[in-house]
Amino acid sequence: MALVYKHIKKTDLQIFYIGIGLNEKRAYSKYNRNNHWRNIVKKHDYTVEIIKSNLTWEESCNLEMLLISEYGRIDNGTGILVNMTNGGDGVLGMEHSVETRKQMSNSQKGIKHSAERNLKKSLLHKGKVTSEETKLKMSIAKKGMVMSDEHKIKLKEAWKNRPSMTEETKKKLSESGKADWFKRKQNV
């Protein structure tokens, strides 16, 4: 089942975005939003209001198109919304072709990131604590995963060819209780 939602500026309570999703998670997500949406959120913050839920995908697309046409879009001079389309163009169940997936994969191969970029990413993640709930979800997602023999061989080779750990690193692992985990991995 799908739903239609709106985003409202906290400062003046003006609607600035209409969207659809398969669940409420999309309504609250900040990912895959356009720059106009991001700028408004930075300046005004926002609240989410579910307009209608328990709709079929087609019903939600139709309602989204109706509301976007009613409020109008800023980019084409017809209204107040930062939506970049007239709606109804969700990609439910879309799967990329094998050829497209290969092209996307190839476009990422060989990309070398700068040391500055890597340092920024590292600092961004330092100190973040993964909740037990998240750890459990990740564990469940991996359960039953089957690796090909080729992949197992590659993993085994990667572990064999890794650089030796310093004594300091070994000590830290031991103190953190991860030494047993590491010993098991060595015997892969």
C-alpha positions in Angstrom: 0.0 0.0 0.0 1.2 3.5 -0.7 0.6 7.0 0.7 0.7 10.7 -0.3 2.4 13.2 2.0 3.3 16.9 2.2 6.2 18.8 3.6 5.4 22.0 5.4 7.8 24.8 6.4 8.0 25.2 10.1 8.4 29.0 9.9 5.3 30.0 8.0 3.5 26.6 7.8 3.5 26.9 4.0 3.4 23.6 2.0 6.4 23.3 -0.2 6.5 19.7 -1.4 4.0 16.9 -2.2 5.3 13.3 -2.4 4.4 9.6 -2.6 5.9 6.5 -1.0 5.3 2.9 -0.2 5.5 3.6 3.5 6.0 6.5 5.9 9.8 6.1 5.9 9.9 7.9 2.5 7.9 10.8 3.8 10.5 11.4 6.6 13.6 10.7 4.4 15.9 13.5 3.4 17.6 11.4 0.7 17.1 11.9 -3.0 15.6 15.4 -2.6 16.3 18.2 -5.0 18.5 21.3 -4.2 15.4 23.6 -3.8 14.0 21.2 -1.2 17.3 21.1 0.7 17.6 24.9 0.7 14.1 25.3 2.2 14.8 22.7 4.8 18.1 24.4 5.8 16.4 27.7 6.1 13.0 26.8 7.6 13.1 23.2 8.7 9.9 21.2 8.0 7.2 19.0 9.3 5.6 16.0 7.6 1.8 15.4 7.2 0.4 12.3 5.7 -2.4 13.3 3.4 -3.8 9.9 2.6 -2.5 6.3 3.2 -3.6 2.8 2.3 -3.7 3.7 -1.4 -2.7 1.6 -4.3 0.3 2.8 -6.2 -1.8 4.1 -9.0 -4.2 5.9 -6.6 -1.3 7.6 -4.9 0.3 8.7 -8.2 -3.1 10.2 -9.3 -3.6 12.0 -6.0 0.0 13.3 -6.2 -0.5 14.7 -9.7 -3.8 16.3 -8.7 -2.3 18.0 -5.6 0.8 19.2 -7.5 -1.4 20.7 -10.2 -3.5 22.3 -7.5 -0.6 24.0 -5.7 1.6 24.5 -8.7 5.3 24.4 -9.1 7.9 27.1 -8.5 10.2 26.0 -11.3 7.6 26.5 -14.0 6.0 29.6 -12.4 2.7 28.0 -11.6 2.8 27.8 -7.8 4.6 27.2 -4.5 5.9 23.6 -4.6 9.6 22.7 -5.2 8.6 19.5 -6.9 10.5 19.1 -10.2 7.8 17.1 -12.0 4.0 17.0 -12.2 4.0 13.8 -10.1 2.8 10.3 -10.8 6.2 9.3 -12.2 7.4 7.1 -9.3 9.6 4.2 -10.2 7.9 1.5 -8.1 9.6 -1.9 -8.8 12.0 -0.5 -11.4 14.9 -2.7 -12.0 17.9 -1.7 -14.1 18.8 -3.9 -17.0 22.0 -6.0 -16.8 23.6 -3.7 -19.3 22.8 -0.6 -17.3 24.0 -2.2 -14.1 27.3 -3.1 -15.8 27.6 0.5 -17.0 27.0 1.9 -13.5 29.5 -0.6 -12.1 32.2 0.3 -14.7 31.7 4.0 -14.1 32.7 3.5 -10.5 35.7 1.3 -11.1 39.1 2.8 -10.8 37.9 6.0 -9.1 40.6 7.1 -6.7 39.4 9.5 -3.9 41.7 12.2 -2.6 43.3 11.8 0.9 41.4 14.9 1.9 38.0 13.4 0.9 38.9 10.1 2.7 39.8 11.9 5.9 36.6 13.9 5.8 34.6 10.7 5.4 36.6 9.0 8.2 36.0 12.0 10.6 32.3 12.0 9.7 31.9 8.4 10.9 34.2 8.6 14.0 32.3 8.4 17.2 29.1 7.2 15.7 27.6 4.4 17.7 25.5 1.7 16.0 22.5 0.8 18.1 21.8 -2.7 19.1 18.6 -2.6 17.0 20.6 -1.6 13.9 23.2 -4.3 14.6 20.4 -6.9 14.9 18.8 -5.7 11.6 22.2 -5.9 9.8 22.7 -9.4 11.2 19.3 -10.6 10.1 19.9 -9.2 6.6 23.1 -11.2 6.3 21.6 -14.5 7.6 21.1 -17.1 4.9 23.3 -15.2 2.5 25.0 -17.6 0.2 28.5 -16.8 -1.2 29.8 -18.4 -4.3 32.9 -20.6 -4.1 34.7 -18.0 -6.2 33.8 -15.3 -3.6 34.9 -17.4 -0.7 38.3 -18.0 -2.4 38.7 -14.3 -3.0 38.0 -13.6 0.7 40.4 -16.2 1.8 43.2 -14.8 -0.4 42.4 -11.3 0.8 42.8 -12.4 4.4 46.1 -14.2 3.6 47.6 -11.2 1.8 46.7 -8.5 4.3 49.5 -6.6 6.0 50.6 -7.8 9.4 49.2 -6.0 12.4 51.3 -3.9 14.7 51.7 -5.0 18.3 49.7 -1.9 19.3 46.8 -2.9 17.1 46.9 -6.5 18.4 46.8 -5.1 22.0 43.8 -2.8 21.2 41.9 -5.8 19.7 42.7 -7.9 22.7 41.5 -5.2 25.1 38.3 -4.6 23.1 37.4 -8.3 23.2 37.7 -8.6 19.5 40.7 -10.8 19.6 38.5 -14.0 19.5 36.8 -12.7 16.4 40.1 -12.0 14.7 41.5 -15.4 15.5 38.4 -17.0 13.9 38.8 -14.9 10.8 42.5 -16.0 10.5 41.3 -19.6 10.3 39.0 -18.9 7.4 
